[in-house]
Amino acid sequence: MPQTVASDEALDQEGFDTKPSPGRFRPFGGFLKLIVAADSSSSLLSRVRAGATLLALLAAFAGAGYFLPAYFSQYF
């Protein structure tokens, strides 16, 4: 059965860290926020903006996947 904790002092005594971690680097955090905004935003404008941004990212990766190998093939 899970333990219940009555106060913050009890958390500190058991060795739990009550402070948030200092700025973790999350490279996909913004990308995940865009997916959530495109899926569940109540505003139509926010959905369209997030969807267009996701399509632009997809086009950028597709372009990089096509043009970078073509560019490097000239040198090898």
ABEGO torsion letter per residue (X at the ends): XBBBBABAAAAAAAGBBABBBBGBBBAAAAAAAAAAAAAABABAAAAAAAAAAAAAAAAAAAAAAAAAAAAAAAAX
